[in-house]
Amino acid sequence: MDTKEYVELTNHRVGIEGLPSVFRRKYNVDNMPVRGEVRSKFYFGFKVLATDAERLLNRPLIVTG
Protein backbone atom coordinates (compact mmCIF):
# COMPACT_ATOMS: atom_id res chain seq x y z
CA MET A 1 0.00 0.00 0.00
CA ASP A 2 2.16 2.81 -1.29
CA THR A 3 -0.39 5.53 -1.83
CA LYS A 4 -0.22 9.19 -0.88
CA GLU A 5 -2.97 8.64 1.71
CA TYR A 6 -0.97 5.86 3.38
CA VAL A 7 2.11 8.07 3.63
CA GLU A 8 0.06 10.85 5.21
CA LEU A 9 -1.45 8.43 7.73
CA THR A 10 1.94 7.04 8.72
CA ASN A 11 3.36 10.54 9.14
CA HIS A 12 0.41 11.45 11.35
CA ARG A 13 0.90 8.28 13.42
CA VAL A 14 4.61 9.01 13.91
CA GLY A 15 3.75 12.50 15.16
CA ILE A 16 1.21 11.16 17.64
CA GLU A 17 3.49 8.43 18.98
CA GLY A 18 6.41 10.83 19.26
CA LEU A 19 4.92 13.03 21.99
CA PRO A 20 4.80 10.40 24.75
CA SER A 21 8.35 9.45 23.86
CA VAL A 22 9.51 13.06 24.20
CA PHE A 23 7.76 13.39 27.55
CA ARG A 24 9.42 10.23 28.82
CA ARG A 25 12.94 10.95 27.57
CA LYS A 26 13.27 14.71 27.92
CA TYR A 27 10.85 15.62 30.71
CA ASN A 28 11.08 12.36 32.72
CA VAL A 29 7.34 12.03 33.37
CA ASP A 30 7.66 8.46 34.57
CA ASN A 31 9.51 9.60 37.71
CA MET A 32 7.79 12.79 38.86
CA PRO A 33 8.77 13.81 42.40
CA VAL A 34 5.16 14.45 43.51
CA ARG A 35 2.42 12.41 45.14
CA GLY A 36 -1.29 12.59 44.57
CA GLU A 37 -3.48 12.90 41.53
CA VAL A 38 -4.00 16.67 41.63
CA ARG A 39 -0.32 17.48 42.11
CA SER A 40 0.64 15.01 39.38
CA LYS A 41 -1.79 16.63 36.94
CA PHE A 42 -0.48 20.08 37.86
CA TYR A 43 3.15 18.99 37.46
CA PHE A 44 2.43 17.23 34.17
CA GLY A 45 0.56 20.31 32.93
CA PHE A 46 3.70 22.40 33.43
CA LYS A 47 5.70 19.85 31.43
CA VAL A 48 3.18 20.09 28.56
CA LEU A 49 3.32 23.88 28.80
CA ALA A 50 7.11 23.74 28.58
CA THR A 51 6.89 21.60 25.45
CA ASP A 52 4.37 23.96 23.83
CA ALA A 53 6.47 27.02 24.69
CA GLU A 54 9.61 25.41 23.32
CA ARG A 55 7.87 24.53 20.05
CA LEU A 56 6.44 28.03 19.77
CA LEU A 57 9.82 29.68 20.31
CA ASN A 58 11.71 27.33 17.98
CA ARG A 59 9.45 27.65 14.96
CA PRO A 60 10.59 29.89 12.15
CA LEU A 61 9.33 33.44 12.03
CA ILE A 62 7.07 34.05 9.06
CA VAL A 63 7.19 37.58 7.71
CA THR A 64 4.44 38.65 5.35
CA GLY A 65 4.24 41.77 3.29
Summary of the structure (lengths in Angstrom):
residues: 65
radius of gyration: 16.6
end to end distance: 42.1
largest distance: 51.1
contacts: 114
relative contact order: 0.09
helix: 72%
strand: 0%
